[in-house]
Amino acid sequence: MEIRIEGLTKSYVSEGKKVKALDGIDLTIPANEIFTLLGPSGCGKTTLLRCIVGLETPDEGEIRIGGDIVWSGKQGIAVPPEKRGLGMVFQTYAIWPHMSVFDNVAYPLQVRGERKDAIREKVAQTLRFVQLEGVETRSATRLSGGQQQRVALARALVAEPKVILFDEPLSNLDAKLREETRKVLRSFLSKLDITAVYVTHDRVEALALSDSIAVMRAGHIIERGSPQKIYFDADHRFVADFIGRANLVQATVREQQADATVVECALGAIRCQRRDVSAGDQVTLCIRPEFMHLTGAGGDTPPGQNVISGRIETLDFVGEVYEAEVRIGGELLLARVDPDVRVAQGDSVSFALAPAHCLLVSA
């Protein structure tokens, strides 16, 4: 079910000042995708989600779910949350402690007045789907965090919603359980013909779960695209920096070549991914630490690569790699170094940078 949002605005009054949580949002969320709203705290992503579900009332704009308008300021339409055909999984799961797993999951069907035999069948089927069969009679709050998250998911799915919405549902889990549950959730959602809208501030969660991502900042959608597009080919400095660790260096466009844009910066002349910019433009050079490849002692470098040299200021072992801070001119860059490579703090080193991994973003 497609969701279409046009001109959505929402303001709050905080400490006597008017704050725009949403500032004219235009967004189409494709049907049957996992679509993530990603951004820092206070950017408006949860407000947007709550407007879609009907827990917040916008000031202006329109929201359509499928072919139906569920909210319109101009037309005076405000469909209540329970009639929008949506499922919701909250950050706190909102599981009732006095109810069993079965009763928690069955609740939406009981409210709808369905027959007892139909409820039993649907609950059993949904619990099988989320791999919780056999725990129907247990108290829901005596389950593990990952199991409670699946109870909340089952309760949202049992009523067969058009759309399911997630408000940072994994944020209360520890790191290992969050990773495991994320994989399970992706697997579940991929098997359903359902639109999922997912809110998070966790970039790894967004990259791992999503078919599409919209990055938000200060009530606006800054950029949207596939996880690969957002990570490898962002257009904006804020997005490139927020979606992953990045070295950001101010640069000036020197010239356009057939297959590259050349910039001047503190690292020297760097050949980059070709961008539609003009000589003299001020841009930001973005280099991910994992694309800084340490060159060998012989200096063998594939043709067309950029080579930069500097000195290692810090070297930290973080498990799968060393993280090195490298002083190059006036810049301090972060690089990832294979643990088998013999380098030490204070060493002079050189790195090869492929132009395809030298990204130019807005200054």
LUMGUPA-180254 format. One line per 8 residues: number of its first residue (from 1); their letters; for each residue x, y, z of C-alpha. Coordinates in Angstrom, 2 decimals. Layout:
N
NUM = a = X,Y,Z ~ ...
END
This chain:
363
1 = meiriegl = 0.00,0.00,0.00 ~ 1.56,3.28,-1.12 ~ 1.67,6.24,1.28 ~ 1.67,9.74,-0.20 ~ 2.37,12.82,1.91 ~ 2.02,16.35,0.54 ~ 2.90,19.66,2.20 ~ 2.80,18.22,5.72
9 = tksyvseg = 3.53,20.74,8.45 ~ 3.50,20.31,12.21 ~ 4.57,22.83,14.86 ~ 4.88,22.74,18.64 ~ 5.29,25.46,21.22 ~ 8.29,24.87,23.47 ~ 9.32,27.33,26.18 ~ 7.19,30.01,24.55
17 = kkvkaldg = 8.74,29.49,21.10 ~ 7.14,27.94,18.04 ~ 9.17,24.99,16.75 ~ 8.47,23.42,13.34 ~ 8.82,19.66,13.72 ~ 7.76,19.12,10.09 ~ 8.24,21.83,7.49 ~ 6.31,21.11,4.29
25 = idltipan = 7.13,17.41,3.90 ~ 6.49,15.91,0.45 ~ 7.11,12.17,0.38 ~ 5.91,9.07,-1.46 ~ 6.57,5.74,0.27 ~ 6.32,2.90,-2.28 ~ 4.06,-0.09,-1.63 ~ 5.58,-3.30,-0.26
33 = eiftllgp = 8.94,-1.77,0.68 ~ 10.81,-1.40,3.96 ~ 11.14,2.38,4.06 ~ 13.25,3.97,6.78 ~ 13.09,7.51,8.17 ~ 16.63,8.15,9.44 ~ 17.97,11.15,11.29 ~ 19.25,12.56,14.58
41 = sgcgkttl = 17.06,13.10,17.63 ~ 14.63,15.97,17.14 ~ 14.70,15.89,13.32 ~ 10.95,15.14,13.03 ~ 11.02,11.47,12.03 ~ 8.86,10.21,14.92 ~ 6.46,13.13,14.50 ~ 6.05,12.19,10.84
49 = lrcivgle = 5.41,8.56,11.77 ~ 2.83,9.57,14.40 ~ 1.08,11.80,11.86 ~ 0.81,8.86,9.45 ~ -0.67,6.60,12.11 ~ -2.97,9.35,13.43 ~ -1.47,9.87,16.90 ~ -0.49,13.44,15.99
57 = tpdegeir = -2.58,16.01,14.14 ~ -0.71,17.99,11.45 ~ -1.22,21.70,10.96 ~ -1.37,21.57,7.17 ~ -1.04,19.13,4.30 ~ -2.46,15.80,3.25 ~ -1.80,12.11,3.91 ~ -3.03,9.33,1.60
65 = iggdivws = -2.78,5.62,2.31 ~ -3.46,3.74,-0.88 ~ -6.23,5.63,-2.59 ~ -7.75,6.96,0.63 ~ -7.15,10.37,2.17 ~ -6.73,9.80,5.92 ~ -5.90,13.40,6.79 ~ -6.43,16.65,4.93
73 = gkqgiavp = -6.41,20.13,6.40 ~ -8.12,21.68,3.38 ~ -10.85,19.06,3.14 ~ -11.34,18.65,6.88 ~ -10.69,14.89,6.79 ~ -9.27,13.18,9.88 ~ -9.68,9.39,9.88 ~ -9.08,8.06,13.42
81 = pekrglgm = -6.05,5.78,13.98 ~ -8.07,2.62,14.49 ~ -9.72,3.04,11.07 ~ -6.54,3.60,9.04 ~ -5.76,-0.11,8.71 ~ -2.28,0.24,10.20 ~ -0.15,-1.79,12.59 ~ 2.30,-0.17,15.01
89 = vfqtyaiw = 5.32,-1.47,16.93 ~ 6.48,0.96,19.60 ~ 9.93,1.56,21.08 ~ 8.79,0.12,24.43 ~ 6.78,-2.72,22.76 ~ 3.72,-1.65,24.86 ~ 3.13,-5.26,25.97 ~ 0.51,-5.71,28.70
97 = phmsvfdn = 2.17,-7.35,31.71 ~ -1.06,-8.87,33.06 ~ -1.75,-10.74,29.81 ~ -0.33,-13.92,28.31 ~ 1.40,-13.97,24.95 ~ -1.82,-15.25,23.36 ~ -3.95,-12.47,24.86 ~ -1.46,-9.77,23.88
105 = vayplqvr = -1.48,-10.91,20.27 ~ -5.24,-11.60,20.18 ~ -6.21,-8.19,21.57 ~ -6.70,-6.34,18.22 ~ -8.95,-9.15,16.97 ~ -10.94,-9.24,20.23 ~ -11.52,-5.47,20.00 ~ -12.73,-6.00,16.43
113 = gerkdair = -15.22,-8.58,17.70 ~ -14.01,-11.56,15.68 ~ -15.15,-15.11,16.48 ~ -13.12,-17.03,19.07 ~ -12.23,-19.84,16.68 ~ -11.03,-17.35,14.05 ~ -8.96,-15.54,16.70 ~ -7.32,-18.80,17.82
121 = ekvaqtlr = -6.43,-19.71,14.24 ~ -5.03,-16.28,13.34 ~ -3.01,-15.97,16.55 ~ -1.53,-19.47,16.11 ~ -0.63,-18.71,12.49 ~ 1.00,-15.37,13.40 ~ 2.97,-16.84,16.31 ~ 4.28,-19.55,14.00
129 = fvqlegve = 5.37,-16.88,11.55 ~ 7.38,-15.00,14.20 ~ 8.73,-18.30,15.59 ~ 6.99,-18.09,18.97 ~ 4.76,-21.17,18.85 ~ 4.57,-22.98,22.17 ~ 4.72,-19.90,24.42 ~ 1.07,-18.85,24.09
137 = trsatrls = 0.26,-19.29,27.79 ~ 3.38,-17.64,29.17 ~ 3.40,-14.12,30.59 ~ 4.62,-11.87,27.79 ~ 6.88,-9.82,30.05 ~ 8.74,-12.95,31.22 ~ 10.15,-13.47,27.73 ~ 13.54,-12.18,26.55
145 = ggqqqrva = 13.79,-8.74,24.96 ~ 14.01,-10.21,21.47 ~ 10.96,-12.43,22.10 ~ 8.97,-9.48,23.47 ~ 9.81,-7.56,20.32 ~ 8.41,-10.45,18.28 ~ 5.23,-10.49,20.42 ~ 4.78,-6.80,19.58
153 = laralvae = 5.38,-7.59,15.90 ~ 2.86,-10.46,16.01 ~ 0.24,-8.20,17.60 ~ 0.80,-5.64,14.84 ~ 0.59,-8.28,12.09 ~ -2.34,-10.38,13.34 ~ -4.95,-7.87,12.16 ~ -3.51,-8.02,8.61
161 = pkvilfde = -2.74,-4.28,8.30 ~ -2.11,-2.47,5.03 ~ 0.96,-0.83,6.54 ~ 3.09,-1.54,9.60 ~ 5.02,1.23,11.35 ~ 8.02,0.87,13.66 ~ 9.18,3.54,16.11 ~ 12.79,2.58,17.00
169 = plsnldak = 11.70,-0.91,18.16 ~ 15.23,-2.27,18.74 ~ 16.67,0.61,20.75 ~ 16.08,-1.11,24.11 ~ 18.03,-4.25,23.17 ~ 21.72,-4.81,23.79 ~ 24.08,-4.67,20.80 ~ 24.28,-8.42,20.08
177 = lreetrkv = 20.54,-9.02,20.49 ~ 19.79,-5.95,18.40 ~ 21.88,-7.36,15.56 ~ 20.21,-10.78,15.77 ~ 16.70,-9.32,15.99 ~ 17.38,-6.96,13.07 ~ 18.20,-9.93,10.83 ~ 15.07,-11.78,11.95
185 = lrsflskl = 12.90,-8.71,11.40 ~ 14.30,-8.17,7.90 ~ 13.59,-11.82,7.10 ~ 10.00,-11.59,8.38 ~ 9.17,-8.38,6.54 ~ 10.69,-9.62,3.29 ~ 8.21,-12.51,3.26 ~ 5.18,-10.23,3.53
193 = ditavyvt = 3.45,-8.14,0.88 ~ 3.29,-5.18,3.22 ~ 4.57,-1.62,3.42 ~ 6.82,-1.09,6.44 ~ 7.79,2.39,7.66 ~ 10.69,2.25,10.09 ~ 12.04,5.09,12.25 ~ 15.58,5.00,13.62
201 = hdrveala = 18.61,7.15,14.39 ~ 20.89,4.10,14.00 ~ 22.63,4.20,10.60 ~ 23.63,0.49,10.70 ~ 20.02,-0.48,11.39 ~ 18.83,1.67,8.49 ~ 21.41,0.30,6.05 ~ 20.78,-3.33,7.01
209 = lsdsiavm = 16.97,-3.25,7.04 ~ 15.87,-0.87,4.34 ~ 14.89,-0.99,0.72 ~ 14.84,2.83,0.74 ~ 15.99,5.49,3.20 ~ 14.94,9.11,3.68 ~ 17.40,11.15,5.75 ~ 15.76,13.90,7.80
217 = raghiier = 17.11,17.04,9.44 ~ 15.27,19.86,11.20 ~ 11.85,18.92,9.84 ~ 13.00,18.42,6.24 ~ 13.87,15.42,4.10 ~ 17.41,16.14,2.97 ~ 17.93,13.14,0.71 ~ 16.40,9.78,-0.15
225 = gspqkiyf = 17.53,6.68,-2.00 ~ 18.64,3.08,-1.64 ~ 21.06,2.25,1.22 ~ 23.85,1.89,-1.35 ~ 23.06,5.29,-2.92 ~ 22.91,7.03,0.43 ~ 26.17,5.50,1.66 ~ 28.33,5.48,-1.47
233 = dadhrfva = 26.91,8.37,-3.48 ~ 25.31,10.94,-1.17 ~ 24.72,14.44,-2.52 ~ 24.86,16.36,0.77 ~ 27.64,16.75,3.33 ~ 25.23,16.18,6.23 ~ 24.01,12.90,4.75 ~ 27.52,11.63,3.93
241 = dfigranl = 28.64,12.41,7.48 ~ 25.55,11.05,9.24 ~ 25.27,7.74,7.37 ~ 28.80,6.58,8.19 ~ 32.26,7.53,9.35 ~ 33.80,9.87,6.82 ~ 36.81,12.08,6.24 ~ 35.48,15.43,5.06
249 = vqatvreq = 37.90,17.87,3.47 ~ 37.12,21.30,2.03 ~ 38.10,21.46,-1.64 ~ 37.93,23.64,-4.75 ~ 37.07,22.24,-8.17 ~ 40.10,22.57,-10.51 ~ 38.92,20.92,-13.72 ~ 36.64,18.35,-15.34
257 = qadatvve = 38.16,15.35,-17.07 ~ 36.38,12.78,-19.21 ~ 35.99,10.32,-16.33 ~ 36.72,12.37,-13.20 ~ 36.42,15.72,-11.45 ~ 39.75,17.06,-10.15 ~ 39.81,19.13,-6.97 ~ 42.51,20.96,-5.02
265 = calgairc = 42.55,20.53,-1.27 ~ 44.91,20.06,1.69 ~ 45.67,16.55,0.38 ~ 46.83,17.90,-2.98 ~ 45.15,17.42,-6.36 ~ 42.62,14.58,-6.07 ~ 40.75,12.87,-8.90 ~ 37.17,12.14,-7.79
273 = qrrdvsag = 33.88,10.69,-8.98 ~ 32.66,12.94,-11.78 ~ 30.17,15.52,-10.57 ~ 28.22,18.25,-12.35 ~ 30.25,21.15,-10.92 ~ 32.30,23.99,-12.39 ~ 35.90,25.06,-11.95 ~ 36.20,27.25,-8.86
281 = dqvtlcir = 33.19,25.74,-7.05 ~ 33.62,25.06,-3.34 ~ 32.82,21.45,-2.47 ~ 33.53,18.86,0.24 ~ 35.64,15.81,-0.49 ~ 34.29,12.74,1.32 ~ 36.54,9.68,1.78 ~ 35.38,6.66,3.79
289 = pefmhltg = 38.12,5.21,6.05 ~ 37.66,1.74,4.56 ~ 38.64,3.03,1.10 ~ 42.03,4.34,2.17 ~ 44.28,1.47,1.06 ~ 47.79,1.34,2.48 ~ 50.36,1.04,-0.32 ~ 53.27,-1.41,-0.14
297 = aggdtppg = 56.91,-0.56,0.46 ~ 57.56,-0.81,-3.27 ~ 55.00,1.87,-3.95 ~ 53.09,-0.23,-6.51 ~ 49.78,1.53,-7.14 ~ 47.18,0.76,-9.81 ~ 47.10,3.37,-12.61 ~ 44.70,6.28,-12.13
305 = qnvisgri = 44.73,6.05,-8.32 ~ 45.36,9.04,-6.07 ~ 48.28,8.63,-3.66 ~ 48.51,10.60,-0.42 ~ 51.24,10.40,2.21 ~ 51.34,11.25,5.88 ~ 52.30,10.13,9.37 ~ 50.34,7.90,11.78
313 = etldfvge = 49.47,9.89,14.91 ~ 47.34,7.28,16.69 ~ 46.75,3.58,16.11 ~ 43.95,1.75,17.94 ~ 43.16,-1.96,17.71 ~ 39.36,-2.41,17.52 ~ 39.14,-6.11,16.68 ~ 38.85,-6.75,12.98
321 = vyeaevri = 41.06,-3.77,12.06 ~ 43.33,-1.06,13.40 ~ 41.94,2.45,13.26 ~ 44.66,4.94,12.42 ~ 44.58,8.73,12.59 ~ 46.92,9.95,9.86 ~ 48.23,13.51,9.64 ~ 48.34,14.62,6.00
329 = ggelllar = 49.22,18.28,5.64 ~ 46.83,20.16,7.86 ~ 44.22,17.36,7.86 ~ 43.80,14.45,10.28 ~ 42.23,11.52,8.45 ~ 40.84,8.27,9.81 ~ 41.94,5.08,8.03 ~ 41.25,1.40,8.59
337 = vdpdvrva = 44.34,-0.82,8.48 ~ 44.36,-4.61,8.22 ~ 45.69,-6.16,11.46 ~ 48.22,-8.21,9.45 ~ 49.93,-5.04,8.22 ~ 52.98,-4.06,10.28 ~ 52.70,-0.36,11.05 ~ 53.21,1.63,14.23
345 = qgdsvsfa = 52.42,5.03,15.67 ~ 54.80,7.59,14.15 ~ 55.35,5.68,10.89 ~ 55.28,7.49,7.57 ~ 52.73,5.83,5.28 ~ 51.10,6.26,1.88 ~ 47.52,5.47,0.88 ~ 45.95,4.84,-2.51
353 = lapahcll = 42.52,6.34,-3.17 ~ 40.43,5.20,-6.12 ~ 38.63,8.14,-7.79 ~ 35.38,6.12,-7.60 ~ 35.65,6.29,-3.80 ~ 36.46,10.01,-3.63 ~ 33.00,11.52,-3.36 ~ 32.19,15.21,-3.81
361 = vsa = 29.26,16.52,-1.78 ~ 27.79,19.94,-1.14 ~ 30.13,22.22,0.78
END
